[in-house]
Amino acid sequence: MRQNRSSKTAQNSKSSKFKWLIAIVLSTLVLTVGGLVLTNNLFTNSASSKELLVLKAEAVSVQHWKVPAKQQSISSARKDPPGPAVGKKVVYLTFDDGPSIHLKQFLEVLEKEKAPASFFFVGNEFANGDKETYQRMIDSGFVIGLHSYTHNPKKLYRKKDPTFISEMSRERDDFERISGIRTNLIRAPYGSTYLTNTQVEQTKQNGFRLVDWNIDSNDWRYSPGNSGAVYQNVLSQVNAYEGSDEPLVILFHERKNTLDALPRVIRMLRDKGYVFQAYHENETLHQNFKKDPNL
């Protein structure tokens, strides 16, 4: 009887050991397979993460390099104009027919005198300037405007197919392409007097802001060496506004006589209590011969 019990006990012991062995083998297989699956998932997830990072980087790169031209460009009105100085008289110095060979000299004088100004460029003269100078102007608080491509009144204001709007639009696009600066500020050659009502409406519809002047230096009438005549002409007209707070918009051209007269003109205006501002395309003052508050 004892022998039978011992035999059964031995058999049970062997059976238990066999079951444990099977359990260990199965556990090992499960762990191995699980580990392989986990490792595979880790590599797969890692690869997916890397791919995601690459895709994000490519998206950022595409977004950076494929921004539309208008968003890449700097607006000439990106700095809000200060508006009329409270309790002070304001003067806007404006210079037409550039960029000329004298442009950098004008900038040096104006920067030295801390007198910001607005310049109106002719498309046919773009070769006299460069992108670095234009950027310097914007950074220094100057404003760049458009003054047509040809400056030819027989084309700009003719009755049949006038070129005023097309020239301004072309110049705006070309200047943006050359300089990276987008400007909507314009000055009509010889003033807005010559614009028809249709052209005035087209000017507004095309997003342009036009400015004329109320003081004309007539510097183009005088010889290059006659800076005294330029100064006296401006002085006499400024004196006519004595006692008035009306802002002055002075018309100059990028000429040698104006360059030589400019320091005296600035000191004279400052002595009379004027503060200098550049005329922006979002300026609150509307100075045009049409007396149009929306032009």
Backbone as CSV, one residue per row, in Angstrom:
resi,resn,N_x,N_y,N_z,CA_x,CA_y,CA_z,C_x,C_y,C_z
1,MET,0.836,-1.197,0.000,0.000,0.000,0.000,0.862,1.234,0.000
2,ARG,1.881,1.173,0.871,2.811,2.292,0.925,3.492,2.495,-0.391
3,GLN,3.795,1.360,-1.014,4.496,1.429,-2.288,3.606,2.099,-3.335
4,ASN,2.352,1.763,-3.306,1.430,2.379,-4.272,1.320,3.880,-4.051
5,ARG,1.257,4.240,-2.746,1.178,5.687,-2.440,2.426,6.404,-2.893
6,SER,3.587,5.776,-2.655,4.865,6.396,-3.059,4.915,6.537,-4.554
7,SER,4.418,5.503,-5.229,4.439,5.552,-6.696,3.546,6.670,-7.204
8,LYS,2.369,6.805,-6.585,1.459,7.887,-6.999,2.043,9.255,-6.698
9,THR,2.701,9.338,-5.529,3.330,10.619,-5.155,4.400,10.992,-6.147
10,ALA,5.193,9.998,-6.541,6.273,10.262,-7.508,5.699,10.703,-8.831
11,GLN,4.590,10.017,-9.220,3.979,10.384,-10.498,3.416,11.809,-10.458
12,ASN,2.783,12.108,-9.303,2.241,13.480,-9.160,3.343,14.517,-9.204
13,SER,4.472,14.189,-8.578,5.609,15.119,-8.558,6.115,15.359,-9.958
14,LYS,6.247,14.263,-10.727,6.726,14.413,-12.110,5.729,15.220,-12.938
15,SER,4.424,14.941,-12.681,3.389,15.668,-13.433,3.444,17.159,-13.135
16,SER,3.654,17.481,-11.834,3.732,18.899,-11.446,4.929,19.569,-12.087
17,LYS,6.083,18.857,-12.050,7.292,19.441,-12.665,7.087,19.670,-14.151
18,PHE,6.383,18.724,-14.802,6.151,18.848,-16.240,5.249,20.053,-16.548
19,LYS,4.221,20.206,-15.672,3.313,21.353,-15.856,4.052,22.675,-15.680
20,TRP,4.921,22.711,-14.651,5.705,23.945,-14.428,6.627,24.227,-15.605
21,LEU,7.204,23.172,-16.154,8.104,23.340,-17.296,7.349,23.912,-18.493
22,ILE,6.152,23.347,-18.693,5.325,23.858,-19.804,4.965,25.326,-19.577
23,ALA,4.627,25.645,-18.308,4.257,27.031,-17.977,5.411,27.982,-18.235
24,ILE,6.628,27.531,-17.837,7.820,28.380,-18.037,8.077,28.600,-19.518
25,VAL,7.964,27.515,-20.307,8.195,27.618,-21.760,7.186,28.568,-22.396
26,LEU,5.914,28.387,-22.002,4.871,29.257,-22.565,5.091,30.724,-22.193
27,SER,5.474,30.941,-20.922,5.737,32.318,-20.475,6.873,32.941,-21.261
28,THR,7.911,32.108,-21.472,9.069,32.607,-22.229,8.671,32.990,-23.644
29,LEU,7.844,32.118,-24.255,7.388,32.407,-25.618,6.559,33.689,-25.669
30,VAL,5.662,33.834,-24.675,4.819,35.038,-24.624,5.660,36.293,-24.489
31,LEU,6.633,36.221,-23.555,7.501,37.383,-23.342,8.317,37.712,-24.579
32,THR,8.804,36.652,-25.228,9.627,36.866,-26.425,8.817,37.502,-27.543
33,VAL,7.637,36.908,-27.783,6.776,37.444,-28.836,6.336,38.869,-28.506
34,GLY,5.949,39.053,-27.220,5.534,40.395,-26.792,6.642,41.404,-26.955
35,GLY,7.853,40.949,-26.611,8.999,41.852,-26.747,9.245,42.228,-28.182
36,LEU,9.117,41.215,-29.059,9.321,41.501,-30.483,8.273,42.480,-31.002
37,VAL,7.019,42.250,-30.579,5.943,43.151,-30.998,6.178,44.555,-30.479
38,LEU,6.552,44.627,-29.176,6.804,45.928,-28.561,7.951,46.640,-29.249
39,THR,9.039,45.869,-29.516,10.201,46.474,-30.189,9.824,46.976,-31.567
40,ASN,9.034,46.146,-32.269,8.608,46.547,-33.607,7.773,47.820,-33.555
41,ASN,6.860,47.878,-32.538,6.038,49.073,-32.384,6.877,50.298,-32.083
42,LEU,7.889,50.082,-31.225,8.756,51.207,-30.882,9.473,51.747,-32.108
43,PHE,10.018,50.831,-32.914,10.711,51.264,-34.126,9.741,51.927,-35.096
44,THR,8.535,51.320,-35.183,7.535,51.879,-36.088,7.131,53.270,-35.646
45,ASN,6.858,53.406,-34.316,6.486,54.713,-33.791,7.608,55.712,-33.950
46,SER,8.843,55.242,-33.734,9.996,56.125,-33.879,10.104,56.621,-35.305
47,ALA,9.916,55.693,-36.252,9.985,56.079,-37.660,8.874,57.059,-37.990
48,SER,7.670,56.785,-37.427,6.553,57.688,-37.679,6.839,59.066,-37.124
49,SER,7.437,59.128,-35.939,7.772,60.412,-35.321,8.767,61.174,-36.174
50,LYS,9.774,60.412,-36.659,10.776,61.070,-37.502,10.146,61.604,-38.778
51,GLU,9.267,60.765,-39.371,8.595,61.207,-40.582,7.747,62.437,-40.316
52,LEU,7.069,62.459,-39.162,6.232,63.588,-38.798,7.060,64.852,-38.651
53,LEU,8.231,64.712,-37.997,9.111,65.863,-37.826,9.591,66.391,-39.167
54,VAL,9.932,65.450,-40.063,10.388,65.856,-41.399,9.282,66.589,-42.138
55,LEU,8.056,66.035,-42.050,6.929,66.666,-42.719,6.655,68.056,-42.170
56,LYS,6.756,68.177,-40.822,6.549,69.488,-40.203,7.612,70.473,-40.663
57,ALA,8.855,69.996,-40.699,9.959,70.862,-41.131,9.759,71.306,-42.564
58,GLU,9.320,70.336,-43.415,9.084,70.683,-44.808,7.940,71.680,-44.932
59,ALA,6.908,71.499,-44.099,5.770,72.412,-44.139,6.190,73.814,-43.754
60,VAL,7.006,73.910,-42.708,7.507,75.216,-42.275,8.343,75.842,-43.374
61,SER,9.188,75.000,-44.008,10.048,75.501,-45.076,9.221,76.019,-46.239
62,VAL,8.210,75.243,-46.624,7.349,75.656,-47.730,6.608,76.929,-47.373
63,GLN,6.111,76.965,-46.118,5.383,78.141,-45.673,6.276,79.372,-45.694
64,HIS,7.556,79.191,-45.359,8.486,80.318,-45.298,8.823,80.837,-46.690
65,TRP,9.053,79.921,-47.610,9.548,80.337,-48.923,8.452,80.620,-49.934
66,LYS,7.227,80.182,-49.648,6.179,80.357,-50.635,5.098,81.319,-50.175
67,VAL,5.460,82.270,-49.324,4.512,83.302,-48.913,4.232,84.196,-50.112
68,PRO,2.988,84.582,-50.353,2.693,85.475,-51.468,3.516,86.746,-51.393
69,ALA,3.806,87.320,-52.556,4.702,88.483,-52.630,4.224,89.632,-51.759
70,LYS,2.907,89.849,-51.695,2.394,90.977,-50.932,2.690,90.825,-49.446
71,GLN,2.713,89.575,-48.947,3.005,89.355,-47.537,4.493,89.463,-47.256
72,GLN,5.309,89.146,-48.256,6.746,89.238,-48.073,7.193,90.695,-48.026
73,SER,6.484,91.546,-48.748,6.915,92.923,-48.902,6.638,93.748,-47.654
74,ILE,7.401,94.808,-47.531,7.219,95.754,-46.440,6.320,96.874,-46.931
75,SER,5.310,97.200,-46.163,4.447,98.307,-46.550,5.076,99.628,-46.151
76,SER,4.960,100.615,-47.033,5.493,101.932,-46.692,4.677,102.574,-45.583
77,ALA,3.505,101.992,-45.278,2.659,102.533,-44.216,2.684,101.656,-42.981
78,ARG,3.706,100.819,-42.867,3.728,99.866,-41.758,3.847,100.546,-40.399
79,LYS,4.434,101.748,-40.365,4.504,102.512,-39.122,3.354,103.517,-39.119
80,ASP,2.546,103.460,-38.079,1.427,104.388,-38.013,1.941,105.815,-37.947
81,PRO,1.368,106.693,-38.775,1.801,108.089,-38.721,1.462,108.695,-37.371
82,PRO,2.270,109.607,-36.871,2.022,110.182,-35.551,0.791,111.061,-35.487
83,GLY,0.306,111.530,-36.647,-0.833,112.431,-36.641,-0.385,113.849,-36.327
84,PRO,-1.279,114.793,-36.518,-0.922,116.186,-36.256,-0.449,116.390,-34.823
85,ALA,0.643,117.105,-34.664,1.166,117.376,-33.328,0.253,118.379,-32.628
86,VAL,-0.246,117.988,-31.487,-1.186,118.835,-30.752,-0.498,120.121,-30.305
87,GLY,-1.120,121.245,-30.659,-0.583,122.536,-30.237,0.633,122.985,-31.016
88,LYS,0.984,122.261,-32.085,2.150,122.642,-32.885,1.787,122.685,-34.362
89,LYS,2.580,123.427,-35.093,2.385,123.520,-36.538,3.199,122.425,-37.216
90,VAL,2.582,121.769,-38.196,3.219,120.632,-38.862,3.590,120.993,-40.295
91,VAL,4.766,120.529,-40.713,5.191,120.709,-42.099,5.617,119.360,-42.665
92,TYR,5.192,119.103,-43.884,5.562,117.879,-44.601,6.471,118.261,-45.768
93,LEU,7.706,117.824,-45.721,8.630,118.049,-46.831,8.453,116.909,-47.828
94,THR,8.266,117.250,-49.101,8.083,116.217,-50.126,9.001,116.506,-51.306
95,PHE,9.536,115.447,-51.897,10.524,115.579,-52.972,10.121,114.701,-54.156
96,ASP,9.977,115.327,-55.325,9.547,114.621,-56.531,10.710,114.290,-57.467
97,ASP,10.385,113.446,-58.448,11.241,113.153,-59.615,12.485,112.335,-59.306
98,GLY,12.564,111.704,-58.166,13.698,110.830,-57.877,13.418,109.421,-58.350
99,PRO,14.265,108.473,-57.987,15.537,108.701,-57.275,16.591,109.296,-58.206
100,SER,17.258,110.340,-57.713,18.283,111.015,-58.506,19.665,110.676,-57.960
101,ILE,20.685,111.213,-58.608,22.061,110.996,-58.143,22.308,111.714,-56.824
102,HIS,21.378,112.600,-56.441,21.530,113.360,-55.189,20.778,112.731,-54.016
103,LEU,20.092,111.616,-54.243,19.210,111.057,-53.214,19.921,110.828,-51.886
104,LYS,21.057,110.177,-51.906,21.755,109.864,-50.653,22.188,111.135,-49.925
105,GLN,22.518,112.177,-50.669,22.888,113.450,-50.037,21.680,114.088,-49.363
106,PHE,20.526,113.983,-50.008,19.300,114.478,-49.375,19.033,113.728,-48.067
107,LEU,19.200,112.425,-48.098,18.958,111.624,-46.897,19.905,112.014,-45.776
108,GLU,21.159,112.267,-46.115,22.142,112.653,-45.099,21.753,113.959,-44.422
109,VAL,21.322,114.945,-45.220,20.910,116.239,-44.659,19.683,116.064,-43.771
110,LEU,18.692,115.354,-44.263,17.446,115.176,-43.515,17.654,114.369,-42.239
111,GLU,18.500,113.355,-42.308,18.793,112.556,-41.112,19.548,113.391,-40.085
112,LYS,20.487,114.184,-40.553,21.251,115.043,-39.647,20.342,116.056,-38.957
113,GLU,19.394,116.595,-39.707,18.478,117.605,-39.168,17.268,116.989,-38.462
114,LYS,17.203,115.639,-38.480,16.059,114.937,-37.868,14.730,115.452,-38.433
115,ALA,14.690,115.490,-39.760,13.501,115.964,-40.464,13.018,114.888,-41.437
116,PRO,12.087,114.029,-41.031,11.565,113.001,-41.937,10.840,113.637,-43.116
117,ALA,10.800,112.922,-44.234,10.198,113.479,-45.446,9.639,112.358,-46.306
118,SER,8.928,112.754,-47.364,8.360,111.794,-48.315,8.950,112.039,-49.697
119,PHE,9.271,110.947,-50.389,9.873,111.021,-51.720,8.965,110.327,-52.726
120,PHE,8.793,110.956,-53.879,7.944,110.406,-54.929,8.799,110.089,-56.147
121,PHE,8.913,108.796,-56.423,9.835,108.308,-57.447,9.155,108.140,-58.808
122,VAL,9.946,108.376,-59.849,9.527,108.132,-61.230,10.081,106.774,-61.654
123,GLY,9.239,105.950,-62.259,9.653,104.593,-62.613,10.873,104.536,-63.503
124,ASN,10.987,105.475,-64.427,12.122,105.477,-65.350,13.442,105.816,-64.669
125,GLU,13.389,106.229,-63.392,14.607,106.613,-62.669,15.022,105.575,-61.622
126,PHE,14.354,104.434,-61.585,14.667,103.419,-60.568,16.139,103.027,-60.564
127,ALA,16.778,103.073,-61.731,18.179,102.641,-61.842,19.116,103.508,-61.009
128,ASN,18.679,104.714,-60.638,19.528,105.604,-59.836,19.527,105.234,-58.356
129,GLY,18.654,104.320,-57.965,18.589,103.900,-56.560,18.956,102.441,-56.419
130,ASP,18.853,101.935,-55.192,19.127,100.525,-54.930,18.319,100.080,-53.717
131,LYS,18.162,98.771,-53.580,17.318,98.203,-52.531,17.788,98.609,-51.145
132,GLU,19.101,98.655,-50.934,19.644,99.008,-49.614,19.251,100.437,-49.230
133,THR,19.311,101.351,-50.205,18.944,102.744,-49.929,17.463,102.855,-49.611
134,TYR,16.628,102.142,-50.358,15.188,102.187,-50.106,14.868,101.651,-48.711
135,GLN,15.536,100.568,-48.334,15.315,99.999,-47.005,15.776,100.968,-45.925
136,ARG,16.894,101.624,-46.173,17.399,102.630,-45.229,16.372,103.735,-45.040
137,MET,15.734,104.148,-46.119,14.736,105.214,-46.033,13.577,104.809,-45.135
138,ILE,13.062,103.609,-45.346,11.939,103.139,-44.536,12.346,103.015,-43.072
139,ASP,13.528,102.456,-42.834,14.015,102.273,-41.460,14.227,103.606,-40.752
140,SER,14.546,104.651,-41.522,14.825,105.969,-40.938,13.576,106.827,-40.806
141,GLY,12.418,106.291,-41.187,11.178,107.041,-41.019,10.745,107.835,-42.227
142,PHE,11.430,107.650,-43.363,11.010,108.318,-44.590,9.895,107.506,-45.248
143,VAL,9.196,108.137,-46.179,8.120,107.469,-46.904,8.410,107.563,-48.399
144,ILE,8.150,106.473,-49.105,8.358,106.436,-50.551,7.008,106.351,-51.242
145,GLY,6.803,107.245,-52.210,5.575,107.251,-52.996,5.887,107.131,-54.478
146,LEU,4.834,107.081,-55.275,4.958,106.884,-56.721,4.606,108.163,-57.470
147,HIS,5.282,108.366,-58.617,5.104,109.611,-59.378,4.969,109.321,-60.876
148,SER,4.418,108.159,-61.205,4.217,107.675,-62.576,5.511,107.118,-63.155
149,TYR,5.393,106.523,-64.333,6.572,105.951,-64.994,7.227,106.954,-65.935
150,THR,6.415,107.670,-66.689,6.965,108.536,-67.744,7.014,110.011,-67.374
151,HIS,6.160,110.436,-66.447,6.026,111.858,-66.096,5.621,112.675,-67.326
152,ASN,4.951,112.047,-68.248,4.572,112.687,-69.509,3.078,113.008,-69.503
153,PRO,2.712,114.299,-69.374,1.294,114.656,-69.285,0.508,114.319,-70.548
154,LYS,1.187,114.290,-71.697,0.494,113.978,-72.947,0.021,112.528,-72.980
155,LYS,0.668,111.678,-72.195,0.249,110.280,-72.083,-0.663,110.077,-70.873
156,LEU,-0.276,110.682,-69.765,-0.999,110.470,-68.510,-2.423,110.994,-68.547
157,TYR,-2.634,112.155,-69.207,-3.917,112.844,-69.123,-4.621,113.009,-70.471
158,ARG,-4.172,112.291,-71.489,-4.818,112.421,-72.801,-6.264,111.924,-72.724
159,LYS,-7.094,112.426,-73.632,-8.517,112.084,-73.596,-8.770,110.619,-73.934
160,LYS,-8.021,110.095,-74.903,-8.210,108.712,-75.302,-7.146,107.826,-74.672
161,ASP,-7.584,106.852,-73.905,-6.693,105.894,-73.248,-5.581,106.567,-72.429
162,PRO,-5.944,107.394,-71.457,-4.909,107.992,-70.591,-4.179,106.911,-69.802
163,THR,-2.909,107.126,-69.549,-2.079,106.079,-68.923,-1.875,106.285,-67.423
164,PHE,-2.557,107.253,-66.836,-2.299,107.591,-65.431,-2.427,106.374,-64.509
165,ILE,-3.553,105.697,-64.539,-3.780,104.559,-63.642,-2.864,103.397,-63.987
166,SER,-2.726,103.094,-65.261,-1.888,101.954,-65.658,-0.428,102.184,-65.288
167,GLU,0.047,103.417,-65.411,1.439,103.713,-65.043,1.648,103.611,-63.537
168,MET,0.705,104.113,-62.771,0.828,104.034,-61.317,0.781,102.577,-60.844
169,SER,-0.102,101.791,-61.451,-0.220,100.379,-61.071,1.043,99.611,-61.437
170,ARG,1.543,99.870,-62.628,2.772,99.202,-63.069,3.942,99.593,-62.175
171,GLU,4.027,100.886,-61.854,5.136,101.345,-61.017,5.052,100.743,-59.620
172,ARG,3.853,100.641,-59.072,3.679,100.044,-57.745,4.184,98.605,-57.726
173,ASP,3.789,97.837,-58.745,4.204,96.432,-58.816,5.703,96.295,-59.053
174,ASP,6.243,97.106,-59.955,7.673,97.011,-60.271,8.536,97.447,-59.094
175,PHE,8.101,98.485,-58.393,8.887,98.949,-57.245,8.868,97.912,-56.133
176,GLU,7.742,97.254,-55.957,7.663,96.191,-54.951,8.597,95.040,-55.320
177,ARG,8.623,94.696,-56.597,9.494,93.607,-57.049,10.965,93.966,-56.867
178,ILE,11.321,95.211,-57.133,12.715,95.650,-57.038,13.162,95.829,-55.592
179,SER,12.296,96.413,-54.783,12.700,96.847,-53.439,12.140,96.008,-52.301
180,GLY,11.038,95.280,-52.550,10.374,94.578,-51.463,9.493,95.488,-50.638
181,ILE,9.212,96.688,-51.160,8.397,97.672,-50.441,7.113,97.924,-51.225
182,ARG,5.996,97.798,-50.566,4.689,98.022,-51.188,4.182,99.393,-50.772
183,THR,3.927,100.268,-51.738,3.424,101.600,-51.414,2.211,101.930,-52.267
184,ASN,1.241,102.601,-51.662,0.036,103.040,-52.367,-0.039,104.562,-52.451
185,LEU,0.970,105.235,-51.922,0.984,106.698,-51.922,1.440,107.207,-53.285
186,ILE,0.690,108.136,-53.864,1.051,108.665,-55.180,0.945,110.187,-55.213
187,ARG,1.660,110.753,-56.162,1.502,112.173,-56.487,1.409,112.283,-58.004
188,ALA,0.376,112.937,-58.467,0.185,113.106,-59.906,1.158,114.157,-60.435
189,PRO,1.896,113.854,-61.504,2.764,114.867,-62.112,1.958,116.118,-62.482
190,TYR,2.423,117.260,-62.039,1.776,118.557,-62.255,0.488,118.706,-61.449
191,GLY,0.229,117.781,-60.546,-0.896,117.903,-59.641,-2.153,117.197,-60.113
192,SER,-3.068,116.977,-59.186,-4.302,116.241,-59.491,-5.306,117.069,-60.275
193,THR,-5.000,118.335,-60.526,-5.893,119.205,-61.291,-6.254,118.591,-62.635
194,TYR,-5.316,117.879,-63.226,-5.502,117.338,-64.570,-6.286,116.024,-64.592
195,LEU,-6.589,115.479,-63.450,-7.335,114.221,-63.403,-8.819,114.450,-63.670
196,THR,-9.402,113.591,-64.487,-10.843,113.642,-64.707,-11.550,112.994,-63.519
197,ASN,-12.847,113.195,-63.445,-13.616,112.570,-62.362,-13.507,111.047,-62.419
198,THR,-13.452,110.518,-63.633,-13.305,109.068,-63.799,-11.973,108.595,-63.242
199,GLN,-10.910,109.334,-63.525,-9.588,108.961,-63.020,-9.510,109.080,-61.500
200,VAL,-10.199,110.058,-60.949,-10.233,110.204,-59.493,-10.865,108.967,-58.865
201,GLU,-11.985,108.520,-59.421,-12.655,107.334,-58.894,-11.802,106.085,-59.090
202,GLN,-11.129,105.984,-60.233,-10.246,104.839,-60.481,-9.067,104.828,-59.508
203,THR,-8.599,106.007,-59.164,-7.505,106.122,-58.197,-7.918,105.516,-56.857
204,LYS,-9.112,105.833,-56.415,-9.625,105.286,-55.156,-9.842,103.778,-55.262
205,GLN,-10.448,103.355,-56.369,-10.767,101.937,-56.547,-9.514,101.064,-56.563
206,ASN,-8.421,101.623,-57.028,-7.165,100.871,-57.095,-6.342,100.975,-55.814
207,GLY,-6.926,101.574,-54.786,-6.274,101.607,-53.476,-5.170,102.627,-53.323
208,PHE,-5.128,103.628,-54.213,-4.087,104.645,-54.115,-4.515,105.775,-53.178
209,ARG,-3.527,106.405,-52.573,-3.749,107.606,-51.753,-2.942,108.728,-52.388
210,LEU,-3.607,109.802,-52.782,-2.968,110.894,-53.521,-2.759,112.112,-52.638
211,VAL,-1.636,112.766,-52.828,-1.365,114.010,-52.108,-0.779,115.040,-53.069
212,ASP,-1.253,116.279,-52.950,-0.700,117.394,-53.725,0.169,118.244,-52.800
213,TRP,0.019,119.559,-52.807,0.844,120.440,-51.981,0.130,121.777,-51.820
214,ASN,0.574,122.574,-50.877,0.061,123.948,-50.762,1.180,124.983,-50.781
215,ILE,2.429,124.527,-50.871,3.568,125.425,-51.093,4.452,124.812,-52.174
216,ASP,4.740,125.595,-53.209,5.553,125.129,-54.329,6.876,125.889,-54.338
217,SER,7.969,125.161,-54.158,9.289,125.809,-54.129,9.699,126.345,-55.496
218,ASN,9.091,125.816,-56.566,9.463,126.203,-57.931,10.955,126.036,-58.189
219,ASP,11.573,125.090,-57.488,13.023,124.912,-57.615,13.458,124.545,-59.029
220,TRP,12.561,123.946,-59.805,12.894,123.542,-61.170,13.116,124.750,-62.086
221,ARG,12.619,125.909,-61.666,12.775,127.117,-62.482,14.175,127.718,-62.392
222,TYR,14.918,127.366,-61.336,16.186,128.044,-61.070,17.378,127.175,-61.447
223,SER,18.488,127.824,-61.708,19.709,127.114,-62.097,20.222,126.277,-60.928
224,PRO,21.016,125.246,-61.202,21.527,124.366,-60.140,22.264,125.102,-59.028
225,GLY,22.890,126.226,-59.351,23.654,126.946,-58.334,22.859,128.005,-57.590
226,ASN,21.587,128.166,-57.934,20.791,129.247,-57.349,19.928,128.733,-56.197
227,SER,20.580,128.356,-55.111,19.844,127.872,-53.940,19.150,129.014,-53.207
228,GLY,19.698,130.227,-53.332,19.114,131.380,-52.656,17.703,131.669,-53.134
229,ALA,17.466,131.509,-54.433,16.139,131.764,-54.988,15.134,130.730,-54.468
230,VAL,15.586,129.505,-54.332,14.711,128.448,-53.798,14.309,128.792,-52.367
231,TYR,15.281,129.182,-51.574,15.022,129.513,-50.173,14.047,130.687,-50.061
232,GLN,14.297,131.751,-50.795,13.459,132.946,-50.715,12.032,132.665,-51.174
233,ASN,11.890,131.832,-52.174,10.560,131.497,-52.672,9.756,130.740,-51.612
234,VAL,10.408,129.784,-50.953,9.731,129.034,-49.888,9.414,129.954,-48.716
235,LEU,10.364,130.786,-48.333,10.185,131.696,-47.200,8.987,132.612,-47.402
236,SER,8.857,133.188,-48.591,7.757,134.123,-48.841,6.398,133.427,-48.739
237,GLN,6.314,132.191,-49.188,5.043,131.462,-49.114,4.735,131.009,-47.684
238,VAL,5.765,130.614,-46.949,5.563,130.228,-45.549,5.081,131.433,-44.744
239,ASN,5.643,132.592,-45.023,5.240,133.812,-44.312,3.766,134.134,-44.545
240,ALA,3.246,133.719,-45.688,1.840,133.976,-45.993,0.914,133.172,-45.075
241,TYR,1.441,132.134,-44.451,0.668,131.315,-43.514,0.901,131.746,-42.062
242,GLU,1.563,132.854,-41.869,1.846,133.352,-40.519,0.543,133.528,-39.744
243,GLY,0.506,132.985,-38.538,-0.696,133.073,-37.714,-1.687,131.954,-37.966
244,SER,-1.368,131.065,-38.919,-2.254,129.947,-39.231,-1.650,128.636,-38.737
245,ASP,-2.513,127.729,-38.317,-2.064,126.400,-37.890,-2.225,125.363,-39.002
246,GLU,-2.560,125.822,-40.195,-2.752,124.888,-41.307,-1.447,124.164,-41.625
247,PRO,-1.479,122.843,-41.711,-0.260,122.096,-42.051,0.262,122.494,-43.427
248,LEU,1.570,122.507,-43.564,2.197,122.851,-44.836,2.698,121.582,-45.524
249,VAL,2.406,121.472,-46.804,2.953,120.396,-47.637,3.770,121.079,-48.723
250,ILE,5.090,120.992,-48.599,5.984,121.732,-49.497,6.500,120.825,-50.604
251,LEU,6.367,121.301,-51.838,6.839,120.561,-53.001,8.270,120.971,-53.362
252,PHE,9.156,119.981,-53.355,10.525,120.155,-53.837,10.790,119.106,-54.914
253,HIS,11.960,119.222,-55.530,12.446,118.196,-56.447,13.875,117.843,-56.046
254,GLU,14.313,116.667,-56.455,15.674,116.237,-56.107,16.689,116.932,-57.015
255,ARG,16.897,118.209,-56.741,17.806,119.030,-57.545,18.926,119.579,-56.674
256,LYS,20.013,119.958,-57.310,21.184,120.458,-56.584,20.865,121.747,-55.838
257,ASN,20.116,122.660,-56.459,19.809,123.922,-55.781,18.955,123.690,-54.532
258,THR,18.054,122.713,-54.597,17.231,122.378,-53.430,18.076,121.749,-52.333
259,LEU,18.983,120.878,-52.729,19.878,120.232,-51.762,20.672,121.279,-50.985
260,ASP,21.184,122.279,-51.681,21.980,123.320,-51.025,21.122,124.232,-50.153
261,ALA,19.868,124.435,-50.547,18.984,125.320,-49.780,18.347,124.618,-48.590
262,LEU,18.322,123.311,-48.606,17.554,122.541,-47.624,17.914,122.820,-46.163
263,PRO,19.188,122.855,-45.770,19.491,123.134,-44.354,18.920,124.468,-43.876
264,ARG,19.003,125.499,-44.719,18.452,126.817,-44.352,16.935,126.753,-44.244
265,VAL,16.299,126.046,-45.165,14.841,125.923,-45.150,14.380,125.223,-43.869
266,ILE,15.070,124.163,-43.505,14.701,123.413,-42.293,14.853,124.280,-41.051
267,ARG,15.951,124.985,-40.947,16.170,125.855,-39.773,15.123,126.959,-39.712
268,MET,14.786,127.531,-40.866,13.775,128.584,-40.912,12.429,128.069,-40.418
269,LEU,12.032,126.906,-40.892,10.749,126.331,-40.483,10.741,125.985,-38.997
270,ARG,11.847,125.468,-38.525,11.947,125.111,-37.102,11.877,126.373,-36.238
271,ASP,12.513,127.431,-36.670,12.477,128.699,-35.928,11.064,129.268,-35.865
272,LYS,10.257,128.946,-36.860,8.882,129.437,-36.896,7.922,128.512,-36.132
273,GLY,8.481,127.484,-35.500,7.666,126.619,-34.654,7.088,125.390,-35.325
274,TYR,7.561,125.069,-36.521,7.045,123.890,-37.219,7.763,122.618,-36.778
275,VAL,7.008,121.534,-36.728,7.585,120.209,-36.493,7.465,119.420,-37.795
276,PHE,8.418,118.530,-38.031,8.504,117.825,-39.311,7.909,116.423,-39.204
277,GLN,7.098,116.098,-40.197,6.538,114.751,-40.294,6.596,114.296,-41.749
278,ALA,6.724,112.981,-41.934,6.646,112.411,-43.275,5.183,112.121,-43.590
279,TYR,4.784,112.400,-44.824,3.395,112.158,-45.219,3.233,110.686,-45.582
280,HIS,2.364,109.976,-44.830,2.107,108.554,-45.048,0.841,108.357,-45.876
281,GLU,0.691,107.169,-46.416,-0.515,106.865,-47.182,-1.740,106.744,-46.284
282,ASN,-1.555,106.570,-44.980,-2.690,106.538,-44.055,-2.715,107.788,-43.176
283,GLU,-2.203,108.887,-43.728,-2.197,110.173,-43.019,-3.630,110.680,-42.841
284,THR,-3.877,111.337,-41.720,-5.221,111.868,-41.466,-5.503,113.121,-42.290
285,LEU,-4.456,113.845,-42.670,-4.613,115.052,-43.488,-4.790,114.666,-44.958
286,HIS,-5.835,115.199,-45.587,-6.054,114.989,-47.023,-5.753,116.300,-47.746
287,GLN,-4.620,116.340,-48.433,-4.198,117.546,-49.138,-4.215,117.256,-50.639
288,ASN,-5.287,117.657,-51.299,-5.359,117.486,-52.753,-6.184,118.607,-53.362
289,PHE,-5.873,118.916,-54.609,-6.529,120.027,-55.292,-8.001,119.752,-55.585
290,LYS,-8.400,118.498,-55.512,-9.796,118.136,-55.751,-10.666,118.371,-54.512
291,LYS,-10.021,118.658,-53.389,-10.745,118.850,-52.124,-11.590,117.617,-51.774
292,ASP,-11.050,116.466,-52.104,-11.759,115.208,-51.885,-11.241,114.556,-50.603
293,PRO,-12.083,114.400,-49.580,-11.636,113.818,-48.302,-11.355,112.322,-48.368
294,ASN,-11.668,111.693,-49.492,-11.445,110.251,-49.637,-10.372,109.910,-50.660
295,LEU,-9.728,110.926,-51.197,-8.724,110.695,-52.241,-7.337,110.526,-51.633
